[in-house]
Amino acid sequence: MAPDPKSSELDEFIYHECLVHPAMLAHPNPKRATRCGGGEGSTAREVLRHKSVEKCVMVDIDGDVVDFCKEHLLANKEAFKDPRLDLIIDDCKIQLEQAKEKFDVIIMDLDDPLEGGPCYWLYCKEFYEMCKEKLNPGGILVTQASGAGVKMYKAVLSPVLNTLKQVFPAARAYKEAVYSFADEWGFVIGHSDPSTASITPEEVDRRIAERITGSLQFLDGESYTGALDARAPKAETRILSKDNPAVFLSHMEGVSQYTKELKLTT
């Protein structure tokens, strides 16, 4: 089993707090959430810290990874035991397509869109349109969007942002430095209700204090709004689809792809 920096005890909390809480806090009263991927349980752990949550559906395709993490990742043991958690081992696309219930927040904690991997179809407009249909009114979708540094943001982050803008009335990208990833990491949120796309730092801190069990290690009102107010990706024209997915052979292939494009334009 290859090591996953998302599970690093050193700073996994930065990634998972940034993935989960901006979307959960933006929603006025998130009761039902689903998260796809993230078999180590850390994303579910952060979702379940929200007192309003009545049900968290966790879908991961790899049961062996989930079983390993349930046994060995002590930080997530309580999350796996939480009665509000509905753990399903299956393809998240199939589960979402077949879901009869709707959700307030959908969280995509996926692998990058690597060639031959299980996830690159989950970074496409068709998939996001289906996800939007599974959201309650005012619902929010958030996805991790790979490296967001100067050499990587064009591979996934900027086209995902542009694609979500075609599906949701409001979409925003944000990023945060994660030491174990050796880069800034990107996330993109799609808002069904544009009024939820902007919150003051003071309101973020108030909601954290009222809604979340325990103390966050990283995220607060200042870091939340600072990440969202970071320099937006440059103009992007790509719209990701089944016919035009964001696929690269490896993380380094994404870097070389960006470098080649940079040389052609200078």
Backbone as CSV, one residue per row, in Angstrom:
resi,resn,N_x,N_y,N_z,CA_x,CA_y,CA_z,C_x,C_y,C_z
1,MET,0.855,-1.193,0.000,0.000,0.000,0.000,0.888,1.239,0.000
2,ALA,0.752,2.078,-1.001,1.595,3.267,-1.119,1.211,4.292,-0.063
3,PRO,2.205,5.006,0.525,1.887,6.037,1.496,1.115,7.177,0.859
4,ASP,0.179,7.728,1.587,-0.661,8.811,1.086,-0.413,10.037,1.944
5,PRO,0.090,11.148,1.348,0.347,12.340,2.154,-0.904,12.891,2.813
6,LYS,-2.099,12.552,2.311,-3.332,12.998,2.945,-3.490,12.412,4.339
7,SER,-2.732,11.348,4.646,-2.842,10.697,5.937,-1.646,10.982,6.848
8,SER,-0.784,11.912,6.437,0.369,12.250,7.246,-0.064,12.857,8.580
9,GLU,0.423,12.301,9.679,0.085,12.839,10.998,0.609,14.253,11.181
10,LEU,1.646,14.620,10.405,2.249,15.937,10.538,1.266,17.053,10.199
11,ASP,0.548,16.914,9.081,-0.270,18.053,8.631,-1.501,17.647,7.828
12,GLU,-1.973,16.406,7.990,-3.183,16.031,7.249,-4.362,16.921,7.609
13,PHE,-4.332,17.473,8.825,-5.453,18.301,9.264,-5.597,19.556,8.404
14,ILE,-4.496,20.058,7.827,-4.593,21.242,6.972,-5.422,20.908,5.737
15,TYR,-5.060,19.810,5.080,-5.794,19.402,3.881,-7.262,19.144,4.201
16,HIS,-7.539,18.375,5.229,-8.912,17.957,5.484,-9.778,19.088,6.039
17,GLU,-9.210,19.961,6.848,-9.987,21.115,7.309,-10.312,22.041,6.143
18,CYS,-9.354,22.209,5.212,-9.592,23.085,4.054,-10.565,22.452,3.068
19,LEU,-10.547,21.140,2.941,-11.477,20.471,2.036,-12.910,20.529,2.561
20,VAL,-13.089,20.288,3.844,-14.429,20.074,4.407,-15.093,21.362,4.878
21,HIS,-14.424,22.122,5.716,-15.127,23.159,6.475,-15.546,24.388,5.668
22,PRO,-14.797,24.842,4.655,-15.329,25.971,3.893,-16.707,25.694,3.297
23,ALA,-16.923,24.505,2.769,-18.237,24.163,2.209,-19.273,23.980,3.303
24,MET,-18.912,23.272,4.369,-19.867,23.011,5.446,-20.263,24.297,6.158
25,LEU,-19.305,25.191,6.350,-19.602,26.456,7.024,-20.357,27.424,6.128
26,ALA,-20.150,27.322,4.819,-20.875,28.198,3.906,-22.356,27.854,3.861
27,HIS,-22.673,26.582,4.051,-24.079,26.163,4.033,-24.752,26.618,5.328
28,PRO,-25.991,27.118,5.261,-26.633,27.624,6.481,-26.958,26.561,7.518
29,ASN,-27.200,25.317,7.094,-27.566,24.281,8.065,-27.373,22.896,7.451
30,PRO,-26.130,22.447,7.309,-25.883,21.171,6.632,-26.269,19.970,7.507
31,LYS,-27.242,19.216,7.036,-27.704,18.048,7.794,-27.283,16.728,7.158
32,ARG,-27.248,16.702,5.841,-26.905,15.476,5.131,-25.737,15.769,4.189
33,ALA,-24.678,14.985,4.340,-23.494,15.187,3.510,-23.035,13.839,2.976
34,THR,-22.452,13.854,1.804,-21.807,12.656,1.285,-20.412,13.022,0.855
35,ARG,-19.489,12.098,1.049,-18.127,12.335,0.610,-17.657,11.118,-0.131
36,CYS,-16.991,11.383,-1.256,-16.539,10.346,-2.172,-15.024,10.261,-2.118
37,GLY,-14.507,9.051,-1.909,-13.077,8.868,-1.757,-12.659,9.097,-0.315
38,GLY,-11.356,9.228,-0.108,-10.868,9.502,1.242,-11.101,8.348,2.189
39,GLY,-10.691,7.136,1.770,-10.967,5.943,2.562,-10.327,5.919,3.922
40,GLU,-9.376,6.819,4.178,-8.742,6.830,5.500,-9.673,7.359,6.585
41,GLY,-10.768,8.014,6.204,-11.770,8.446,7.179,-11.603,9.854,7.702
42,SER,-10.567,10.549,7.290,-10.323,11.886,7.843,-11.354,12.905,7.377
43,THR,-11.805,12.781,6.132,-12.837,13.693,5.636,-14.138,13.472,6.399
44,ALA,-14.512,12.211,6.582,-15.714,11.912,7.366,-15.574,12.423,8.789
45,ARG,-14.392,12.299,9.359,-14.141,12.800,10.719,-14.468,14.276,10.835
46,GLU,-14.012,15.064,9.855,-14.254,16.502,9.907,-15.724,16.832,9.664
47,VAL,-16.372,16.112,8.751,-17.805,16.331,8.523,-18.589,16.081,9.797
48,LEU,-18.267,15.002,10.485,-19.024,14.599,11.669,-18.770,15.503,12.874
49,ARG,-17.828,16.397,12.771,-17.619,17.377,13.837,-18.705,18.448,13.825
50,HIS,-19.448,18.539,12.745,-20.521,19.528,12.642,-21.756,19.014,13.377
51,LYS,-22.205,19.757,14.361,-23.308,19.325,15.207,-24.611,19.161,14.436
52,SER,-24.768,19.886,13.337,-26.014,19.829,12.578,-26.138,18.554,11.744
53,VAL,-25.030,17.860,11.517,-25.039,16.709,10.608,-25.824,15.549,11.216
54,GLU,-26.804,15.084,10.460,-27.606,13.936,10.862,-27.141,12.657,10.186
55,LYS,-26.547,12.802,8.989,-26.070,11.627,8.265,-24.908,12.016,7.372
56,CYS,-23.862,11.197,7.393,-22.709,11.366,6.505,-22.517,10.054,5.755
57,VAL,-22.746,10.085,4.460,-22.547,8.904,3.627,-21.118,8.933,3.096
58,MET,-20.340,7.908,3.440,-18.949,7.810,3.009,-18.845,6.677,1.998
59,VAL,-18.435,7.011,0.769,-18.326,6.012,-0.289,-16.873,5.929,-0.746
60,ASP,-16.308,4.733,-0.671,-14.943,4.521,-1.156,-14.903,3.197,-1.899
61,ILE,-14.127,3.157,-2.958,-14.105,1.983,-3.817,-13.196,0.877,-3.296
62,ASP,-12.302,1.203,-2.353,-11.276,0.248,-1.896,-11.538,-0.173,-0.459
63,GLY,-12.180,-1.318,-0.270,-12.487,-1.802,1.065,-11.262,-2.163,1.867
64,ASP,-10.196,-2.620,1.205,-8.975,-2.984,1.926,-8.344,-1.751,2.581
65,VAL,-8.321,-0.641,1.858,-7.787,0.603,2.423,-8.619,1.034,3.627
66,VAL,-9.927,0.985,3.482,-10.803,1.385,4.582,-10.577,0.506,5.803
67,ASP,-10.496,-0.809,5.618,-10.284,-1.725,6.746,-8.950,-1.456,7.429
68,PHE,-7.911,-1.209,6.635,-6.594,-0.921,7.195,-6.639,0.347,8.046
69,CYS,-7.277,1.379,7.513,-7.318,2.663,8.216,-8.198,2.586,9.466
70,LYS,-9.269,1.828,9.401,-10.118,1.659,10.584,-9.336,1.050,11.736
71,GLU,-8.387,0.176,11.399,-7.605,-0.495,12.431,-6.419,0.327,12.915
72,HIS,-5.787,1.072,12.031,-4.494,1.661,12.370,-4.486,3.181,12.533
73,LEU,-5.441,3.902,11.952,-5.442,5.356,12.094,-6.272,5.737,13.318
74,LEU,-5.582,5.902,14.431,-6.277,6.120,15.701,-7.087,7.410,15.703
75,ALA,-6.629,8.421,14.964,-7.326,9.713,14.967,-8.732,9.607,14.401
76,ASN,-8.996,8.546,13.648,-10.290,8.434,12.975,-11.174,7.324,13.532
77,LYS,-10.743,6.682,14.594,-11.518,5.562,15.140,-12.924,5.983,15.549
78,GLU,-13.044,7.146,16.192,-14.372,7.594,16.643,-15.282,7.901,15.472
79,ALA,-14.699,8.427,14.394,-15.515,8.729,13.213,-16.103,7.455,12.624
80,PHE,-15.287,6.403,12.549,-15.787,5.146,11.994,-16.864,4.514,12.881
81,LYS,-16.859,4.831,14.182,-17.860,4.289,15.104,-19.113,5.158,15.202
82,ASP,-19.062,6.362,14.648,-20.173,7.304,14.791,-21.428,6.742,14.112
83,PRO,-22.559,6.654,14.813,-23.779,6.092,14.219,-24.328,6.910,13.048
84,ARG,-23.888,8.153,12.904,-24.341,8.973,11.782,-23.623,8.622,10.486
85,LEU,-22.555,7.827,10.569,-21.768,7.475,9.392,-22.375,6.267,8.684
86,ASP,-22.623,6.408,7.395,-23.082,5.314,6.549,-21.955,4.996,5.579
87,LEU,-21.211,3.924,5.854,-20.028,3.564,5.069,-20.415,2.578,3.974
88,ILE,-20.092,2.926,2.731,-20.426,2.097,1.578,-19.161,1.867,0.756
89,ILE,-18.873,0.598,0.465,-17.740,0.265,-0.399,-18.278,0.041,-1.798
90,ASP,-18.018,1.008,-2.670,-18.551,0.945,-4.030,-17.975,2.113,-4.819
91,ASP,-18.316,2.174,-6.085,-17.973,3.285,-6.955,-18.880,4.466,-6.602
92,CYS,-18.297,5.604,-6.258,-19.115,6.730,-5.801,-20.000,7.282,-6.911
93,LYS,-19.555,7.186,-8.155,-20.385,7.653,-9.264,-21.677,6.846,-9.334
94,ILE,-21.548,5.542,-9.212,-22.733,4.680,-9.252,-23.646,4.984,-8.074
95,GLN,-23.058,5.142,-6.889,-23.857,5.413,-5.698,-24.613,6.732,-5.812
96,LEU,-23.946,7.753,-6.336,-24.618,9.041,-6.486,-25.727,8.972,-7.537
97,GLU,-25.453,8.309,-8.635,-26.463,8.182,-9.682,-27.715,7.471,-9.160
98,GLN,-27.521,6.481,-8.289,-28.634,5.680,-7.803,-29.271,6.240,-6.536
99,ALA,-28.662,7.255,-5.954,-29.151,7.779,-4.670,-30.550,8.359,-4.815
100,LYS,-31.432,7.956,-3.922,-32.790,8.504,-3.883,-32.837,9.778,-3.035
101,GLU,-31.993,9.833,-2.009,-31.948,10.997,-1.145,-31.078,12.084,-1.767
102,LYS,-31.282,13.311,-1.303,-30.450,14.420,-1.734,-29.623,14.921,-0.561
103,PHE,-28.603,15.707,-0.887,-27.625,16.111,0.116,-27.502,17.627,0.159
104,ASP,-27.066,18.106,1.311,-26.777,19.528,1.457,-25.372,19.857,0.971
105,VAL,-24.444,18.931,1.198,-23.048,19.126,0.791,-22.526,17.829,0.191
106,ILE,-21.861,17.931,-0.950,-21.158,16.809,-1.563,-19.678,17.148,-1.580
107,ILE,-18.862,16.239,-1.039,-17.421,16.470,-0.913,-16.687,15.414,-1.722
108,MET,-15.871,15.861,-2.672,-15.129,14.953,-3.540,-13.666,14.920,-3.090
109,ASP,-13.325,13.901,-2.315,-11.952,13.706,-1.829,-11.319,12.613,-2.685
110,LEU,-11.024,12.954,-3.930,-10.667,11.977,-4.945,-9.169,11.943,-5.214
111,ASP,-8.736,10.855,-5.862,-7.401,10.853,-6.438,-7.358,11.875,-7.572
112,ASP,-6.156,12.286,-7.929,-5.997,13.155,-9.093,-6.433,12.412,-10.353
113,PRO,-6.739,13.142,-11.423,-7.186,12.494,-12.664,-6.023,11.898,-13.448
114,LEU,-5.439,10.841,-12.905,-4.301,10.192,-13.543,-4.785,9.188,-14.587
115,GLU,-4.041,9.075,-15.687,-4.409,8.133,-16.737,-4.420,6.713,-16.176
116,GLY,-5.486,5.984,-16.435,-5.612,4.630,-15.925,-6.145,4.568,-14.513
117,GLY,-6.310,5.732,-13.860,-6.840,5.761,-12.508,-8.358,5.699,-12.504
118,PRO,-8.963,5.625,-11.307,-10.410,5.454,-11.220,-11.210,6.744,-11.237
119,CYS,-10.535,7.905,-11.295,-11.245,9.141,-10.960,-11.339,10.193,-12.044
120,TYR,-10.657,10.045,-13.183,-10.603,11.218,-14.059,-11.955,11.551,-14.673
121,TRP,-12.906,10.600,-14.750,-14.253,10.928,-15.231,-15.038,11.737,-14.206
122,LEU,-14.510,11.823,-12.985,-15.210,12.540,-11.925,-14.779,14.003,-11.849
123,TYR,-14.039,14.462,-12.842,-13.658,15.867,-12.965,-14.251,16.464,-14.245
124,CYS,-15.428,15.997,-14.636,-16.039,16.404,-15.899,-17.375,17.102,-15.677
125,LYS,-17.761,17.920,-16.639,-19.009,18.672,-16.549,-20.206,17.749,-16.380
126,GLU,-20.228,16.633,-17.112,-21.359,15.706,-17.024,-21.530,15.176,-15.605
127,PHE,-20.419,14.877,-14.945,-20.494,14.377,-13.572,-20.962,15.468,-12.619
128,TYR,-20.435,16.672,-12.784,-20.844,17.771,-11.909,-22.328,18.098,-12.095
129,GLU,-22.829,17.991,-13.307,-24.252,18.230,-13.533,-25.099,17.196,-12.799
130,MET,-24.669,15.949,-12.823,-25.384,14.915,-12.089,-25.335,15.186,-10.588
131,CYS,-24.170,15.597,-10.087,-24.033,15.910,-8.660,-24.977,17.042,-8.259
132,LYS,-25.077,18.056,-9.111,-25.955,19.182,-8.787,-27.394,18.720,-8.619
133,GLU,-27.819,17.750,-9.417,-29.174,17.219,-9.312,-29.395,16.486,-7.992
134,LYS,-28.310,16.055,-7.360,-28.408,15.320,-6.100,-28.306,16.237,-4.878
135,LEU,-28.214,17.535,-5.113,-28.138,18.499,-4.022,-29.521,19.056,-3.693
136,ASN,-29.758,19.278,-2.418,-30.942,20.006,-1.982,-30.823,21.466,-2.428
137,PRO,-31.927,22.218,-2.428,-31.829,23.655,-2.732,-30.791,24.332,-1.837
138,GLY,-29.938,25.123,-2.439,-28.871,25.776,-1.683,-27.675,24.887,-1.416
139,GLY,-27.660,23.700,-2.027,-26.579,22.756,-1.775,-25.247,23.208,-2.345
140,ILE,-24.177,22.588,-1.838,-22.809,22.982,-2.187,-22.006,21.740,-2.528
141,LEU,-21.179,21.837,-3.570,-20.223,20.790,-3.924,-18.822,21.346,-3.777
142,VAL,-17.925,20.544,-3.203,-16.522,20.933,-3.144,-15.677,19.749,-3.598
143,THR,-14.623,20.045,-4.345,-13.718,19.001,-4.799,-12.282,19.423,-4.576
144,GLN,-11.441,18.454,-4.230,-10.015,18.735,-4.255,-9.635,18.892,-5.716
145,ALA,-8.616,19.717,-5.985,-8.270,20.035,-7.371,-6.762,20.040,-7.606
146,SER,-6.057,19.160,-6.917,-4.645,18.882,-7.170,-3.750,20.090,-6.861
147,GLY,-2.533,20.026,-7.349,-1.559,21.063,-7.056,-1.986,22.422,-7.567
148,ALA,-1.761,23.451,-6.738,-2.195,24.804,-7.092,-1.027,25.765,-7.195
149,GLY,0.187,25.241,-7.164,1.352,26.094,-7.339,1.485,26.555,-8.784
150,VAL,2.455,27.421,-9.038,2.582,28.048,-10.355,2.835,27.028,-11.457
151,LYS,3.422,25.876,-11.142,3.722,24.881,-12.164,2.629,23.830,-12.324
152,MET,1.599,23.887,-11.498,0.602,22.820,-11.531,-0.837,23.285,-11.704
153,TYR,-1.141,24.555,-11.407,-2.548,24.935,-11.301,-3.315,24.782,-12.608
154,LYS,-2.607,24.864,-13.750,-3.298,24.760,-15.034,-3.687,23.328,-15.373
155,ALA,-3.093,22.337,-14.678,-3.382,20.946,-15.004,-4.783,20.539,-14.573
156,VAL,-5.213,20.957,-13.379,-6.505,20.540,-12.843,-7.296,21.715,-12.276
157,LEU,-6.664,22.524,-11.439,-7.403,23.556,-10.701,-8.149,24.519,-11.616
158,SER,-7.457,25.142,-12.556,-8.121,26.164,-13.369,-9.198,25.579,-14.287
159,PRO,-8.992,24.420,-14.934,-10.088,23.889,-15.745,-11.268,23.385,-14.912
160,VAL,-11.006,22.880,-13.705,-12.120,22.469,-12.832,-12.940,23.688,-12.429
161,LEU,-12.260,24.786,-12.102,-12.983,26.008,-11.743,-13.849,26.476,-12.908
162,ASN,-13.275,26.519,-14.101,-14.045,26.969,-15.260,-15.209,26.028,-15.553
163,THR,-15.008,24.735,-15.343,-16.070,23.757,-15.588,-17.199,23.917,-14.581
164,LEU,-16.862,24.086,-13.313,-17.907,24.262,-12.301,-18.675,25.566,-12.515
165,LYS,-18.032,26.559,-13.096,-18.730,27.812,-13.399,-19.813,27.605,-14.463
166,GLN,-19.678,26.560,-15.272,-20.698,26.261,-16.279,-21.898,25.542,-15.662
167,VAL,-21.716,24.993,-14.466,-22.747,24.161,-13.834,-23.458,24.886,-12.698
168,PHE,-22.696,25.640,-11.900,-23.247,26.309,-10.723,-23.294,27.821,-10.950
169,PRO,-24.251,28.493,-10.340,-24.323,29.949,-10.503,-23.153,30.686,-9.865
170,ALA,-22.447,30.030,-8.933,-21.247,30.627,-8.348,-20.244,29.515,-8.071
171,ALA,-18.982,29.764,-8.386,-17.910,28.806,-8.110,-16.655,29.582,-7.757
172,ARG,-15.913,29.066,-6.784,-14.691,29.736,-6.356,-13.596,28.706,-6.128
173,ALA,-12.371,29.087,-6.475,-11.212,28.253,-6.203,-10.466,28.819,-5.006
174,TYR,-9.831,27.952,-4.243,-8.966,28.410,-3.163,-7.827,27.419,-3.004
175,LYS,-6.799,27.825,-2.288,-5.618,26.982,-2.158,-4.964,27.215,-0.808
176,GLU,-4.168,26.236,-0.404,-3.427,26.353,0.846,-2.157,25.519,0.736
177,ALA,-1.086,25.989,1.338,0.166,25.242,1.335,0.061,24.062,2.302
178,VAL,0.437,22.880,1.816,0.442,21.669,2.640,1.845,21.080,2.550
179,TYR,2.551,21.064,3.653,3.969,20.677,3.667,4.177,19.293,3.070
180,SER,3.367,18.329,3.457,3.561,16.950,2.999,3.316,16.784,1.506
181,PHE,2.596,17.726,0.897,2.356,17.662,-0.538,3.452,18.374,-1.324
182,ALA,4.333,19.078,-0.617,5.421,19.839,-1.257,4.885,20.828,-2.285
183,ASP,3.710,21.394,-2.000,3.122,22.346,-2.938,1.922,23.002,-2.256
184,GLU,1.427,24.057,-2.875,0.104,24.547,-2.520,-0.919,23.575,-3.103
185,TRP,-2.029,23.403,-2.389,-3.042,22.471,-2.873,-4.336,23.213,-3.150
186,GLY,-5.025,22.793,-4.216,-6.189,23.519,-4.671,-7.503,22.821,-4.363
187,PHE,-8.553,23.630,-4.233,-9.914,23.163,-3.992,-10.845,24.079,-4.773
188,VAL,-11.998,23.545,-5.182,-12.987,24.358,-5.882,-14.364,24.065,-5.307
189,ILE,-15.133,25.130,-5.044,-16.493,25.008,-4.504,-17.492,25.508,-5.546
190,GLY,-18.571,24.737,-5.717,-19.704,25.184,-6.514,-20.899,25.437,-5.610
191,HIS,-21.502,26.611,-5.732,-22.617,27.022,-4.868,-23.914,27.065,-5.666
192,SER,-24.928,26.317,-5.234,-26.250,26.415,-5.863,-26.900,27.763,-5.567
193,ASP,-26.590,28.324,-4.415,-27.094,29.640,-4.009,-25.913,30.598,-3.941
194,PRO,-25.799,31.553,-4.850,-24.645,32.450,-4.868,-24.447,33.217,-3.562
195,SER,-25.510,33.414,-2.784,-25.379,34.178,-1.544,-24.506,33.466,-0.517
196,THR,-24.274,32.160,-0.686,-23.433,31.423,0.266,-21.956,31.481,-0.092
197,ALA,-21.617,32.143,-1.193,-20.245,32.105,-1.693,-19.300,33.067,-0.980
198,SER,-19.829,33.931,-0.126,-18.973,34.908,0.544,-19.403,35.074,1.997
199,ILE,-18.459,34.881,2.905,-18.715,35.031,4.338,-17.589,35.868,4.935
200,THR,-17.904,36.746,5.860,-16.875,37.562,6.504,-16.060,36.702,7.470
201,PRO,-14.819,37.096,7.757,-14.028,36.352,8.735,-14.717,36.241,10.094
202,GLU,-15.391,37.289,10.501,-16.081,37.283,11.796,-17.206,36.250,11.804
203,GLU,-17.939,36.152,10.691,-19.022,35.178,10.605,-18.472,33.756,10.576
204,VAL,-17.355,33.559,9.892,-16.719,32.239,9.888,-16.354,31.816,11.309
205,ASP,-15.717,32.709,12.047,-15.333,32.381,13.421,-16.559,32.090,14.293
206,ARG,-17.631,32.850,14.075,-18.849,32.620,14.847,-19.427,31.243,14.546
207,ARG,-19.469,30.886,13.276,-20.023,29.587,12.900,-19.149,28.439,13.397
208,ILE,-17.830,28.620,13.343,-16.939,27.587,13.881,-17.230,27.349,15.357
209,ALA,-17.354,28.437,16.112,-17.597,28.322,17.552,-18.942,27.665,17.859
210,GLU,-19.958,27.971,17.071,-21.302,27.474,17.335,-21.545,26.073,16.789
211,ARG,-20.940,25.757,15.657,-21.335,24.554,14.933,-20.429,23.350,15.125
212,ILE,-19.153,23.590,15.422,-18.160,22.512,15.348,-17.768,22.037,16.742
213,THR,-17.731,20.725,16.910,-17.288,20.119,18.155,-15.767,20.166,18.231
214,GLY,-15.232,20.678,19.332,-13.793,20.770,19.495,-13.213,21.950,18.740
215,SER,-11.885,22.046,18.770,-11.187,23.172,18.145,-10.524,22.727,16.845
216,LEU,-10.621,23.557,15.825,-9.883,23.294,14.596,-8.411,23.620,14.820
217,GLN,-7.545,22.866,14.158,-6.108,23.077,14.325,-5.558,24.143,13.390
218,PHE,-6.238,24.365,12.276,-5.690,25.293,11.288,-6.683,26.372,10.868
219,LEU,-7.853,25.972,10.455,-8.771,26.901,9.807,-9.444,27.826,10.808
220,ASP,-9.483,29.108,10.469,-10.267,30.096,11.206,-10.759,31.127,10.195
221,GLY,-11.425,32.164,10.680,-11.985,33.142,9.764,-10.957,33.797,8.870
222,GLU,-9.795,34.098,9.419,-8.755,34.772,8.642,-8.183,33.862,7.560
223,SER,-7.845,32.611,7.923,-7.281,31.702,6.929,-8.320,31.297,5.892
224,TYR,-9.563,31.170,6.315,-10.666,30.823,5.405,-10.811,31.876,4.311
225,THR,-10.971,33.115,4.716,-11.166,34.176,3.724,-9.875,34.479,2.979
226,GLY,-8.723,34.303,3.631,-7.456,34.515,2.949,-7.252,33.526,1.819
227,ALA,-7.618,32.256,2.049,-7.478,31.237,1.001,-8.399,31.541,-0.165
228,LEU,-9.633,31.959,0.130,-10.594,32.262,-0.932,-10.233,33.539,-1.689
229,ASP,-9.520,34.445,-1.023,-9.172,35.711,-1.659,-7.812,35.675,-2.339
230,ALA,-7.166,34.488,-2.311,-5.864,34.374,-2.967,-6.004,34.624,-4.462
231,ARG,-4.898,34.961,-5.096,-4.928,35.295,-6.527,-5.609,34.196,-7.327
232,ALA,-6.643,34.557,-8.057,-7.402,33.576,-8.834,-6.565,33.068,-10.001
233,PRO,-6.828,31.831,-10.463,-6.121,31.333,-11.640,-6.351,32.235,-12.841
234,LYS,-5.372,32.284,-13.722,-5.503,33.103,-14.924,-6.634,32.567,-15.804
235,ALA,-7.036,33.370,-16.765,-8.166,33.033,-17.625,-8.028,31.615,-18.181
236,GLU,-9.106,30.861,-18.073,-9.120,29.467,-18.509,-10.282,29.270,-19.466
237,THR,-10.033,28.596,-20.582,-11.092,28.368,-21.557,-11.552,26.920,-21.601
238,ARG,-10.764,26.010,-21.032,-11.148,24.598,-21.107,-12.377,24.306,-20.258
239,ILE,-13.253,23.489,-20.788,-14.374,22.922,-20.044,-14.186,21.412,-20.070
240,LEU,-14.009,20.824,-18.932,-13.729,19.394,-18.862,-14.994,18.594,-19.144
241,SER,-14.851,17.560,-19.968,-15.985,16.723,-20.341,-15.483,15.308,-20.590
242,LYS,-16.415,14.411,-20.886,-16.010,13.042,-21.213,-15.094,13.015,-22.429
243,ASP,-15.312,13.930,-23.355,-14.487,13.986,-24.562,-13.217,14.795,-24.365
244,ASN,-13.143,15.566,-23.300,-11.979,16.422,-23.045,-11.673,16.441,-21.548
245,PRO,-11.270,15.294,-20.991,-11.006,15.226,-19.553,-9.637,15.800,-19.209
246,ALA,-9.449,16.074,-17.925,-8.124,16.475,-17.436,-7.390,15.204,-17.031
247,VAL,-6.475,14.766,-17.875,-5.760,13.520,-17.615,-4.277,13.766,-17.787
248,PHE,-3.469,13.309,-16.807,-2.040,13.310,-16.999,-1.464,12.033,-16.418
249,LEU,-0.290,11.663,-16.907,0.286,10.367,-16.562,0.716,10.302,-15.109
250,SER,1.165,11.432,-14.577,1.634,11.492,-13.199,1.642,12.950,-12.791
251,HIS,1.929,13.211,-11.501,2.018,14.591,-11.047,3.124,15.330,-11.801
252,MET,4.234,14.675,-12.061,5.336,15.324,-12.759,4.980,15.590,-14.216
253,GLU,4.128,14.748,-14.810,3.695,15.005,-16.182,2.882,16.282,-16.247
254,GLY,2.118,16.547,-15.198,1.380,17.798,-15.139,2.315,18.984,-15.087
255,VAL,3.412,18.858,-14.356,4.401,19.927,-14.282,5.041,20.153,-15.644
256,SER,5.460,19.072,-16.314,6.121,19.230,-17.613,5.162,19.782,-18.654
257,GLN,3.879,19.398,-18.569,2.879,19.930,-19.492,2.767,21.435,-19.339
258,TYR,2.735,21.916,-18.095,2.650,23.358,-17.866,3.901,24.052,-18.388
259,THR,5.091,23.458,-18.134,6.345,24.075,-18.550,6.401,24.201,-20.072
260,LYS,5.929,23.172,-20.782,5.925,23.225,-22.246,5.024,24.354,-22.733
261,GLU,3.836,24.482,-22.141,2.920,25.538,-22.543,3.521,26.913,-22.268
262,LEU,4.231,27.042,-21.141,4.847,28.317,-20.783,5.895,28.723,-21.822
263,LYS,6.716,27.773,-22.273,7.749,28.074,-23.262,7.136,28.501,-24.587
264,LEU,6.001,27.898,-24.937,5.363,28.221,-26.205,4.767,29.621,-26.221
265,THR,4.485,30.149,-25.040,3.821,31.461,-24.972,4.783,32.576,-24.587
266,THR,6.073,32.282,-24.473,7.048,33.307,-24.085,8.085,33.475,-25.198
